[in-house]
Amino acid sequence: MRIGHRFTARAAARRIALAAVALALAAVAGGQTAAAATTSAHFAAASSFTAATVRPQVSAGDTIYADNGTACRTVVNARNASAYFIIMPGHCTLGTSAWYTTPALTTYIGPTVATSFPGNDYGLIRYDNPAVPHPGGGYTPGSPYVGERVCRTSQVSGVHCGTVTALNATVNYGGGQVVTGLIATTVCTDPGDTGGLLVAGTTALGLFSGGSGNCTSGGTSYYQPLAEALAAYGLTLY
Protein backbone atom coordinates (compact mmCIF):
# COMPACT_ATOMS: atom_id res chain seq x y z
CA MET A 1 0.00 0.00 0.00
CA ARG A 2 1.48 3.36 -0.99
CA ILE A 3 0.79 6.62 0.75
CA GLY A 4 -0.07 9.70 -1.30
CA HIS A 5 3.12 10.90 -2.97
CA ARG A 6 5.21 13.49 -1.13
CA PHE A 7 8.06 14.65 -3.32
CA THR A 8 11.02 16.99 -3.10
CA ALA A 9 11.06 20.42 -4.69
CA ARG A 10 14.04 19.37 -6.83
CA ALA A 11 12.13 16.36 -8.19
CA ALA A 12 9.10 18.55 -8.81
CA ALA A 13 11.18 21.02 -10.80
CA ARG A 14 12.51 18.17 -12.95
CA ARG A 15 8.97 16.94 -13.63
CA ILE A 16 7.77 20.42 -14.55
CA ALA A 17 10.70 20.82 -16.97
CA LEU A 18 10.04 17.41 -18.55
CA ALA A 19 6.35 18.27 -18.94
CA ALA A 20 7.24 21.53 -20.69
CA VAL A 21 9.52 19.68 -23.12
CA ALA A 22 6.80 17.11 -23.85
CA LEU A 23 4.28 19.86 -24.59
CA ALA A 24 6.71 21.60 -26.94
CA LEU A 25 7.43 18.42 -28.86
CA ALA A 26 3.75 17.58 -29.11
CA ALA A 27 2.84 21.33 -30.44
CA VAL A 28 1.87 16.08 -11.77
CA ALA A 29 -7.07 8.68 16.28
CA GLY A 30 -6.28 12.17 16.52
CA GLY A 31 -2.64 12.38 15.63
CA GLN A 32 -0.10 14.85 16.83
CA THR A 33 -0.45 18.58 16.29
CA ALA A 34 2.52 20.84 15.54
CA ALA A 35 2.03 24.60 15.54
CA ALA A 36 4.54 26.76 13.68
CA ALA A 37 4.41 30.42 14.66
CA THR A 38 5.57 32.89 12.01
CA THR A 39 7.44 35.89 13.39
CA SER A 40 7.33 39.27 11.72
CA ALA A 41 11.07 38.93 11.08
CA HIS A 42 10.58 35.64 9.26
CA PHE A 43 7.68 37.06 7.28
CA ALA A 44 9.75 40.05 6.20
CA ALA A 45 12.68 37.84 5.22
CA ALA A 46 10.46 35.50 3.21
CA SER A 47 8.54 38.26 1.50
CA SER A 48 9.17 39.71 -1.93
CA PHE A 49 5.61 40.54 -2.86
CA THR A 50 5.38 42.01 -6.34
CA ALA A 51 2.96 41.41 -9.18
CA ALA A 52 5.81 39.90 -11.16
CA THR A 53 6.68 37.24 -8.57
CA VAL A 54 3.26 36.25 -7.19
CA ARG A 55 1.37 33.55 -9.03
CA PRO A 56 -2.25 34.45 -9.91
CA GLN A 57 -3.64 32.32 -7.08
CA VAL A 58 -3.35 29.12 -5.04
CA SER A 59 -6.18 26.81 -6.02
CA ALA A 60 -6.94 23.13 -5.47
CA GLY A 61 -4.40 21.01 -7.31
CA ASP A 62 -1.60 23.60 -7.41
CA THR A 63 1.82 22.38 -6.26
CA ILE A 64 3.29 24.28 -3.32
CA TYR A 65 6.74 23.96 -1.78
CA ALA A 66 7.93 23.71 1.82
CA ASP A 67 11.14 25.00 3.35
CA ASN A 68 12.38 21.44 4.01
CA GLY A 69 12.25 20.43 0.33
CA THR A 70 8.80 18.84 0.42
CA ALA A 71 6.34 19.63 -2.36
CA CYS A 72 2.66 18.63 -2.44
CA ARG A 73 -0.46 19.60 -4.33
CA THR A 74 -3.09 21.55 -2.45
CA VAL A 75 -6.47 19.92 -1.79
CA VAL A 76 -8.99 22.59 -0.79
CA ASN A 77 -9.14 26.10 0.69
CA ALA A 78 -11.17 26.81 3.84
CA ARG A 79 -11.64 29.62 6.34
CA ASN A 80 -12.70 30.63 9.83
CA ALA A 81 -13.79 34.03 11.10
CA SER A 82 -10.30 35.52 11.01
CA ALA A 83 -8.10 33.67 8.47
CA TYR A 84 -7.87 31.50 5.35
CA PHE A 85 -6.22 28.09 5.19
CA ILE A 86 -5.19 25.23 2.89
CA ILE A 87 -6.35 21.82 4.09
CA MET A 88 -3.73 19.23 3.14
CA PRO A 89 -3.01 15.56 3.85
CA GLY A 90 -1.10 15.31 7.12
CA HIS A 91 1.61 13.21 5.50
CA CYS A 92 2.38 16.30 3.38
CA THR A 93 2.53 18.84 6.21
CA LEU A 94 4.42 16.56 8.62
CA GLY A 95 7.83 18.05 9.43
CA THR A 96 7.26 21.30 7.53
CA SER A 97 7.07 24.87 8.82
CA ALA A 98 6.71 27.35 5.91
CA TRP A 99 5.26 27.09 2.39
CA TYR A 100 5.88 28.93 -0.89
CA THR A 101 4.36 29.09 -4.36
CA THR A 102 7.59 28.28 -6.24
CA PRO A 103 10.44 25.75 -5.86
CA ALA A 104 12.86 28.67 -5.44
CA LEU A 105 10.92 29.65 -2.27
CA THR A 106 10.57 33.25 -3.44
CA THR A 107 6.87 33.85 -2.71
CA TYR A 108 5.75 33.02 0.80
CA ILE A 109 2.26 31.60 1.42
CA GLY A 110 2.27 30.95 5.16
CA PRO A 111 3.14 28.46 7.92
CA THR A 112 2.06 24.94 8.72
CA VAL A 113 -0.14 25.45 11.79
CA ALA A 114 -1.30 21.88 12.47
CA THR A 115 -0.61 18.27 11.49
CA SER A 116 -2.50 15.12 12.45
CA PHE A 117 -0.62 12.09 11.11
CA PRO A 118 -0.47 9.14 11.61
CA GLY A 119 -3.80 8.18 13.14
CA ASN A 120 -5.50 10.76 10.95
CA ASP A 121 -4.18 12.20 7.69
CA TYR A 122 -4.85 15.94 7.62
CA GLY A 123 -2.91 19.13 8.15
CA LEU A 124 -3.35 22.87 7.89
CA ILE A 125 -1.42 25.73 6.24
CA ARG A 126 -2.45 29.33 6.98
CA TYR A 127 -2.41 32.03 4.31
CA ASP A 128 -0.26 34.82 5.76
CA ASN A 129 0.66 36.62 2.54
CA PRO A 130 -2.23 38.88 1.41
CA ALA A 131 -0.67 39.11 -2.06
CA VAL A 132 -1.46 35.42 -2.76
CA PRO A 133 -5.15 35.03 -3.72
CA HIS A 134 -6.90 31.87 -2.51
CA PRO A 135 -10.21 31.29 -4.31
CA GLY A 136 -12.77 28.90 -2.88
CA GLY A 137 -13.96 25.86 -4.75
CA GLY A 138 -17.69 26.32 -4.21
CA TYR A 139 -18.05 22.88 -2.61
CA THR A 140 -20.38 21.84 0.21
CA PRO A 141 -18.92 19.35 2.71
CA GLY A 142 -20.73 16.07 3.19
CA SER A 143 -20.43 12.51 4.46
CA PRO A 144 -20.11 9.54 2.09
CA TYR A 145 -22.09 6.30 2.09
CA VAL A 146 -21.22 2.84 0.84
CA GLY A 147 -22.11 2.47 -2.82
CA GLU A 148 -21.97 6.21 -3.54
CA ARG A 149 -20.56 7.25 -6.92
CA VAL A 150 -17.48 9.45 -6.34
CA CYS A 151 -14.71 11.04 -8.41
CA ARG A 152 -11.25 12.53 -7.96
CA THR A 153 -9.14 14.75 -10.18
CA SER A 154 -5.37 14.29 -10.42
CA GLN A 155 -2.88 16.32 -12.41
CA VAL A 156 -1.04 13.04 -12.98
CA SER A 157 -3.80 10.65 -14.03
CA GLY A 158 -6.74 12.97 -14.77
CA VAL A 159 -10.35 12.49 -13.62
CA HIS A 160 -11.25 9.03 -12.32
CA CYS A 161 -14.45 7.81 -10.70
CA GLY A 162 -15.64 4.79 -8.77
CA THR A 163 -17.72 3.85 -5.75
CA VAL A 164 -17.32 3.97 -1.98
CA THR A 165 -16.71 0.41 -0.76
CA ALA A 166 -16.22 0.98 2.99
CA LEU A 167 -16.15 3.58 5.73
CA ASN A 168 -13.88 3.66 8.80
CA ALA A 169 -11.17 1.70 6.98
CA THR A 170 -7.76 1.26 8.58
CA VAL A 171 -4.65 1.35 6.40
CA ASN A 172 -1.09 0.47 7.39
CA TYR A 173 1.34 2.32 5.10
CA GLY A 174 4.33 0.77 6.85
CA GLY A 175 6.91 2.23 9.18
CA GLY A 176 4.32 2.74 11.91
CA GLN A 177 2.17 4.93 9.65
CA VAL A 178 -1.29 3.56 10.44
CA VAL A 179 -4.33 5.70 9.59
CA THR A 180 -7.86 4.89 10.74
CA GLY A 181 -11.34 6.12 9.80
CA LEU A 182 -10.64 6.33 6.07
CA ILE A 183 -13.06 6.18 3.13
CA ALA A 184 -12.24 3.20 0.86
CA THR A 185 -13.10 3.50 -2.84
CA THR A 186 -12.57 1.82 -6.21
CA VAL A 187 -11.22 5.10 -7.65
CA CYS A 188 -7.88 4.28 -9.26
CA THR A 189 -4.62 6.10 -8.62
CA ASP A 190 -1.25 6.13 -10.35
CA PRO A 191 2.19 6.43 -8.72
CA GLY A 192 2.88 10.14 -8.25
CA ASP A 193 -0.73 11.05 -7.46
CA THR A 194 -0.91 13.36 -4.48
CA GLY A 195 -3.46 15.73 -3.06
CA GLY A 196 -6.85 15.30 -4.66
CA LEU A 197 -10.33 16.00 -3.35
CA LEU A 198 -12.90 13.20 -3.36
CA VAL A 199 -16.25 14.59 -4.51
CA ALA A 200 -19.78 13.54 -5.38
CA GLY A 201 -20.93 16.33 -7.69
CA THR A 202 -20.41 19.54 -5.73
CA THR A 203 -20.20 17.73 -2.38
CA ALA A 204 -16.66 17.46 -1.01
CA LEU A 205 -16.06 14.21 0.87
CA GLY A 206 -12.38 13.53 1.50
CA LEU A 207 -8.65 14.17 1.06
CA PHE A 208 -6.56 11.62 -0.84
CA SER A 209 -4.44 9.62 1.61
CA GLY A 210 -3.05 6.71 -0.40
CA GLY A 211 -3.83 3.73 -2.58
CA SER A 212 -2.73 0.61 -4.39
CA GLY A 213 -2.83 -0.57 -7.98
CA ASN A 214 -2.98 1.83 -10.92
CA CYS A 215 -5.31 3.32 -13.52
CA THR A 216 -4.42 0.67 -16.12
CA SER A 217 -5.30 -2.46 -14.17
CA GLY A 218 -7.47 -0.83 -11.50
CA GLY A 219 -6.97 -0.38 -7.78
CA THR A 220 -8.17 0.98 -4.47
CA SER A 221 -7.78 4.44 -2.97
CA TYR A 222 -8.34 5.78 0.52
CA TYR A 223 -9.44 9.23 1.70
CA GLN A 224 -9.37 11.13 4.98
CA PRO A 225 -12.94 12.36 5.61
CA LEU A 226 -12.96 16.12 5.00
CA ALA A 227 -15.76 16.76 7.50
CA GLU A 228 -13.51 15.47 10.29
CA ALA A 229 -10.72 17.91 9.39
CA LEU A 230 -13.14 20.84 9.11
CA ALA A 231 -14.61 20.03 12.55
CA ALA A 232 -11.18 19.54 14.14
CA TYR A 233 -10.06 23.04 13.12
CA GLY A 234 -13.40 24.87 13.18
CA LEU A 235 -13.31 25.67 9.45
CA THR A 236 -15.83 26.05 6.64
CA LEU A 237 -15.52 25.75 2.87
CA TYR A 238 -16.33 28.76 0.68
C-alpha positions in Angstrom: 0.0 0.0 0.0 1.5 3.4 -1.0 0.8 6.6 0.7 -0.1 9.7 -1.3 3.1 10.9 -3.0 5.2 13.5 -1.1 8.1 14.6 -3.3 11.0 17.0 -3.1 11.1 20.4 -4.7 14.0 19.4 -6.8 12.1 16.4 -8.2 9.1 18.5 -8.8 11.2 21.0 -10.8 12.5 18.2 -12.9 9.0 16.9 -13.6 7.8 20.4 -14.6 10.7 20.8 -17.0 10.0 17.4 -18.6 6.3 18.3 -18.9 7.2 21.5 -20.7 9.5 19.7 -23.1 6.8 17.1 -23.8 4.3 19.9 -24.6 6.7 21.6 -26.9 7.4 18.4 -28.9 3.7 17.6 -29.1 2.8 21.3 -30.4 1.9 16.1 -11.8 -7.1 8.7 16.3 -6.3 12.2 16.5 -2.6 12.4 15.6 -0.1 14.9 16.8 -0.4 18.6 16.3 2.5 20.8 15.5 2.0 24.6 15.5 4.5 26.8 13.7 4.4 30.4 14.7 5.6 32.9 12.0 7.4 35.9 13.4 7.3 39.3 11.7 11.1 38.9 11.1 10.6 35.6 9.3 7.7 37.1 7.3 9.8 40.0 6.2 12.7 37.8 5.2 10.5 35.5 3.2 8.5 38.3 1.5 9.2 39.7 -1.9 5.6 40.5 -2.9 5.4 42.0 -6.3 3.0 41.4 -9.2 5.8 39.9 -11.2 6.7 37.2 -8.6 3.3 36.2 -7.2 1.4 33.6 -9.0 -2.2 34.4 -9.9 -3.6 32.3 -7.1 -3.3 29.1 -5.0 -6.2 26.8 -6.0 -6.9 23.1 -5.5 -4.4 21.0 -7.3 -1.6 23.6 -7.4 1.8 22.4 -6.3 3.3 24.3 -3.3 6.7 24.0 -1.8 7.9 23.7 1.8 11.1 25.0 3.4 12.4 21.4 4.0 12.3 20.4 0.3 8.8 18.8 0.4 6.3 19.6 -2.4 2.7 18.6 -2.4 -0.5 19.6 -4.3 -3.1 21.6 -2.4 -6.5 19.9 -1.8 -9.0 22.6 -0.8 -9.1 26.1 0.7 -11.2 26.8 3.8 -11.6 29.6 6.3 -12.7 30.6 9.8 -13.8 34.0 11.1 -10.3 35.5 11.0 -8.1 33.7 8.5 -7.9 31.5 5.4 -6.2 28.1 5.2 -5.2 25.2 2.9 -6.3 21.8 4.1 -3.7 19.2 3.1 -3.0 15.6 3.9 -1.1 15.3 7.1 1.6 13.2 5.5 2.4 16.3 3.4 2.5 18.8 6.2 4.4 16.6 8.6 7.8 18.1 9.4 7.3 21.3 7.5 7.1 24.9 8.8 6.7 27.3 5.9 5.3 27.1 2.4 5.9 28.9 -0.9 4.4 29.1 -4.4 7.6 28.3 -6.2 10.4 25.8 -5.9 12.9 28.7 -5.4 10.9 29.6 -2.3 10.6 33.2 -3.4 6.9 33.9 -2.7 5.7 33.0 0.8 2.3 31.6 1.4 2.3 30.9 5.2 3.1 28.5 7.9 2.1 24.9 8.7 -0.1 25.5 11.8 -1.3 21.9 12.5 -0.6 18.3 11.5 -2.5 15.1 12.5 -0.6 12.1 11.1 -0.5 9.1 11.6 -3.8 8.2 13.1 -5.5 10.8 10.9 -4.2 12.2 7.7 -4.8 15.9 7.6 -2.9 19.1 8.2 -3.3 22.9 7.9 -1.4 25.7 6.2 -2.4 29.3 7.0 -2.4 32.0 4.3 -0.3 34.8 5.8 0.7 36.6 2.5 -2.2 38.9 1.4 -0.7 39.1 -2.1 -1.5 35.4 -2.8 -5.2 35.0 -3.7 -6.9 31.9 -2.5 -10.2 31.3 -4.3 -12.8 28.9 -2.9 -14.0 25.9 -4.7 -17.7 26.3 -4.2 -18.0 22.9 -2.6 -20.4 21.8 0.2 -18.9 19.3 2.7 -20.7 16.1 3.2 -20.4 12.5 4.5 -20.1 9.5 2.1 -22.1 6.3 2.1 -21.2 2.8 0.8 -22.1 2.5 -2.8 -22.0 6.2 -3.5 -20.6 7.3 -6.9 -17.5 9.4 -6.3 -14.7 11.0 -8.4 -11.3 12.5 -8.0 -9.1 14.8 -10.2 -5.4 14.3 -10.4 -2.9 16.3 -12.4 -1.0 13.0 -13.0 -3.8 10.7 -14.0 -6.7 13.0 -14.8 -10.4 12.5 -13.6 -11.2 9.0 -12.3 -14.5 7.8 -10.7 -15.6 4.8 -8.8 -17.7 3.8 -5.8 -17.3 4.0 -2.0 -16.7 0.4 -0.8 -16.2 1.0 3.0 -16.1 3.6 5.7 -13.9 3.7 8.8 -11.2 1.7 7.0 -7.8 1.3 8.6 -4.6 1.3 6.4 -1.1 0.5 7.4 1.3 2.3 5.1 4.3 0.8 6.8 6.9 2.2 9.2 4.3 2.7 11.9 2.2 4.9 9.7 -1.3 3.6 10.4 -4.3 5.7 9.6 -7.9 4.9 10.7 -11.3 6.1 9.8 -10.6 6.3 6.1 -13.1 6.2 3.1 -12.2 3.2 0.9 -13.1 3.5 -2.8 -12.6 1.8 -6.2 -11.2 5.1 -7.7 -7.9 4.3 -9.3 -4.6 6.1 -8.6 -1.2 6.1 -10.3 2.2 6.4 -8.7 2.9 10.1 -8.3 -0.7 11.0 -7.5 -0.9 13.4 -4.5 -3.5 15.7 -3.1 -6.8 15.3 -4.7 -10.3 16.0 -3.4 -12.9 13.2 -3.4 -16.2 14.6 -4.5 -19.8 13.5 -5.4 -20.9 16.3 -7.7 -20.4 19.5 -5.7 -20.2 17.7 -2.4 -16.7 17.5 -1.0 -16.1 14.2 0.9 -12.4 13.5 1.5 -8.7 14.2 1.1 -6.6 11.6 -0.8 -4.4 9.6 1.6 -3.1 6.7 -0.4 -3.8 3.7 -2.6 -2.7 0.6 -4.4 -2.8 -0.6 -8.0 -3.0 1.8 -10.9 -5.3 3.3 -13.5 -4.4 0.7 -16.1 -5.3 -2.5 -14.2 -7.5 -0.8 -11.5 -7.0 -0.4 -7.8 -8.2 1.0 -4.5 -7.8 4.4 -3.0 -8.3 5.8 0.5 -9.4 9.2 1.7 -9.4 11.1 5.0 -12.9 12.4 5.6 -13.0 16.1 5.0 -15.8 16.8 7.5 -13.5 15.5 10.3 -10.7 17.9 9.4 -13.1 20.8 9.1 -14.6 20.0 12.6 -11.2 19.5 14.1 -10.1 23.0 13.1 -13.4 24.9 13.2 -13.3 25.7 9.4 -15.8 26.1 6.6 -15.5 25.8 2.9 -16.3 28.8 0.7 
